[in-house]
Amino acid sequence: MKIVFSRKGFDSGSGGGPSPIVDGRALSLPIPEQRGRGGPTYSNRKMGGHVRRASRGKVQSWHRMHNDPMFGKKGWAALGQYGAAQTHLERQGVGAGDLFLFFGLFCEEGGAPHHRFFGYLYVSEMVKLAECDEASRKSFVDVGHPHAIRMLGNNDAIWYGRGAANAPALDALRLTVHEGPASLWRVPGWLRETGLSYHDKPERWLPDDRLQSVARGQEFVADIGERADARGWAGEIVRMISGKA
């Protein structure tokens, strides 16, 4: 089994600021749509005020969002990916049965920006949009997935499966250590042994189960195999995100 630490949503480079914590839940703000495609506006999803505050007015309620990853009311999730990030996922062997844990930059009123998990996706299939049949692609167009509406590259794909978002803002779902900065993470002890892609430099792995995460990048993969401790940790994170822990 592989776990993908998948960075998504607003931050200082994409959107202009951290996503908010609203009524005790992590509300990940999708990044603005940059490629002239259709899709929902922030006001359509009742996020207008949140994006104005998070971006300090640079993003308005009428701007269109890149609504990805998507989460359905019936418990499904769909993530579009392409280019180098998609190639990395495939080279790492990510596929059916693996788990995306979505994290982003968040800030609650009066607090410091920090990284935390907000959603998950258990992969049931990966659909390559340039190769799939028309019915498969249409199913994603019909729910408004931006990568299906207009492909971004020849290797554009949608990862689909069971998932959820808007996690409770629990301390156990926080990645950033409490003393900060945002890029300094508290991680489970087993992660040092399995490793995490793009984090090969030994100096990134610090005492007390801390990790100095890379500044940019989207998809970071840990191959946990059959490790019971890692699988147990992943299951608990999913339960917390789902509000079942």
N, C-alpha and C positions, 0 to 999 in steps of 0.2 A: 504494500500500500504506500502511496505517496500523498503527502500533505503539501498543498501550495499556499504559501503566505502571499495573498494577492492584494496589492495596494490599489484602492479605488476611491473615487470621490474627490471633493474639494480639498485643496491645500494651498500653500502660498504660491505655487507655480501654476496650478490649474484651478481657476476660480478666484483665487486671491486671498483665501483665508480658510480656517478650519470649519468643518461642519459643526452644527450645534447639537447639544444634548437637550431634548425637549421632553418635559414631563417624565424625566427619568429614563429616557430611551435615546440611543444614538441614532440620529436622523442623518444618514449619509446623503449629501447633496450631490446629484450627478453633475459632472462637469458640463460646461456650455458646449453646444454643438458648434463645431468650427467649419464644417464642410458644406453648408448650404442645404442640408437635407431637411425634410419635414420632420414632424414629431411633436410631442407635447411641449408646451411652454411650462415654465416654472409655476405660473399661476394656475394652469390646468391641474397641477398636482398639489396645489395649496402650499407651495414653497416660496412664493414671491417675496414675502417679508424676510424669510430666512436667508435667501440668496443676496438680497440687498444689504443686509447687515453683515453677512460673512464676507462679501466682496467689497465692502465700503462703497457701495453704489455703482461699481463697475459692471455688475450683472444685474439686470432688471427682471421684473416678473414676466415681461413679454418675450424675453429671450428664450430660444428653444434649447432644450437640454439633450445631451447624449445619454439617453436613458438605458444605461448598461453598467453593471448587470441589472437584469430585470427579475422581479419576484412576483409570482402570480398568487392570487387569493387562495388557490387550491393547493398551495404548497410546492410549486415548482419554481425553478430558477434557471436563467439562461444568461451566459456570459459570452460576448463576442470578443474575439482576439485575432490579430493578424500580424504580419511583419516579423520582426526579430523576436518579439515576445511569444508569438505562436510557434515559431521555429524552436525556441528554447523549451517550451512545454513538450513538444513532440520529441525533441532530442533527449529530454529527461525521462521519457517513457510514460508521461502522464496519460491516463485513459480511464476507461470504465472502472468504477469502484473506488476511484481516488477522490480526495476531498479538497475543495478550495475553501480556505478560511479568509474572508474578506476583511481587510483592516483599512483604516484611514486616519486622517488627522481630525481630531475633535477638540472642542473647548466648551466647557460649561461656564456660565456667567461668573466672573470673578476668578476663574481658574486659568491655568496655563495650558497651551495647546499640547496635546499628547496623542499618541497612536493607541488605538484600541480596535478589537474585533467588533464588527457590526452585523455580519451575515455569513452564510455558508452555502455551499453547493456540493452535494454528493453527485459525482458524474455518473450518469447512466449511458450517455453517448456523446460523441463529438462529431458534429456534422460539418463536413467541408463544403462550403457553399458553392464553390466552382464545380463540384463533382456530384452533388446530390440531385435527386430527381425534383421536378418542379413542385410536386405536392409537399415534399419536405420543406423546401424553401418557403412556399406559400404559407405553411403553418406558422412560420416565424414572422413573415410579413403581416399576417392577419393580427398578431398580437402587438405589432408595432416595433419589432426589434430593429434597431438602426442598422446593424450589419447586414440583415437580410434585405432591408429596403434599398440599400445601396452599398455594395461591397467596397472595402477599402484597399484590398490587395488580392493577389492571385491565391494566397494561402489563407484567406479569410475563413474563419470557422466559428461555429457556435457550440459551446459546451453546455449541455442540458442535463437536468436531473432534479432531484428533490432539494429544496432549499428554503431559506427564510432570512429575513433581515430585521432592521429596527430593534436590535438587541437591547435588553436592559443595560443601563450604564453601571454594571457591576465592576468592582475593583478587580475581580479575577479575570475579566475580559480586557483589562488594560495591559498594553504591551510596555509603554514607557514607564521607567522607574519613577518613583514619586518626586525625586529630587531633580529629574530632567537631565539633559535636554530631551526633546521628543524622540530623537534618533537613538537614544540609549535605552535598550529594552531589557526587561526581565523575562527570561525564557525558561522553559522546563529543562532540567538537567540533561535529559537524554538527547537534546538537540545538538549539544556539543559533539556527541559521539556519532550521530547520523550525519551531521553537517547540513548546511543550507546553501543552495546554489547562490553564487555571487558573493559568498561570505567565506572564501577559502583562506584569507589571510589570518594566521594564528593570532595576530595582535588584536583582531576584532573580538575575540572570545576572552572575556574578562572574568575575574573571580566573582564568586557569589551569583553564578548563573546569569551573568549580564552579557549582552551582545551589543556592540556598536554597529548598528545597521548601516547599509549603504545609503547614500544620499538620495539616489534616484533608482528607478527600476520598478517593474510591475509585478513580475511573477518569480517567487523564490521557492524552490522545491526541496523538500526533505523526503528522502527515501527511507521510510521507517520499517519496511519489510513486515515481519510478523511480530514486532516488539509489542509485548503486552502493555508496558508502561506508556508507550507513545499512543497506542490505540485507545487505551483508557483515558488518557488526557484529551485526545481528540473527541471522543464521545462525550466527555463532560463539557467541553467547550460548546459543542453542538447543542447539548441540552440547555446550557445557560443562554445561548443565543435564542433558542426557541422558547425560553421562559419556563422550562420544565425542571430546572435544577433548584 
